[in-house]
Amino acid sequence: MDLLIAARGFTDGTGDQSYFGAAPVGLSVVLTSPDPPPSDATNYLGGIADVLEAKHLRGPMGHLGELAGVALYDNDKQVHEVHFVYQEGPGPAYEVRLWRHSAR
């Protein structure tokens, strides 16, 4: 829920418009924890990517309430570049960064 609340600040305020729309995006995740993560990087990346995509094709998301409409892009297949870093430190916490990806 915290990720969706933070993401809501990057939408138009209603959650109806995705910030990046259908454009390709890059995704960076920095995971900070005092202990090694209990799961692998792909699980974290996939979960975060799913949370930030538009959810209208998934069926009812009543458990999310008003956050069900929050999205930063249309579909996680738009993620064209990924960076993941685990670092030891206080937490657990994570930092997520998205950017418009351009072909090289």
Phi, psi and omega in degrees: 000322181300322179295318178293322178297316178295318181296328181302329178293345181258359177265186181283009179099338181259340184083358182282335182248132175285139181298315180263352180058232182262007182290150174297144181229159170251150183227127176236133179230128172245115180260125179244130182203147177290339180238156176305145182299145180285350182229173181270165184303321183295328176293317178296313181298315179296318179296315179295316179299319178296317182297323186273352179274164176296139187252006186296338180271355185270354184094191185300135177234044184304329181294344179270349180059224182295342180283349181299334181270000182277128179208148176254350175200167186287316187210141183292351174290351176282350180286109185253349178216138184224139173227134178224132178225131169257132175226142179283137180170184180295150181159205014284147177204161175215153177241131181241134177227136176238149175212158176289122183271135176241141180295145181264000000 
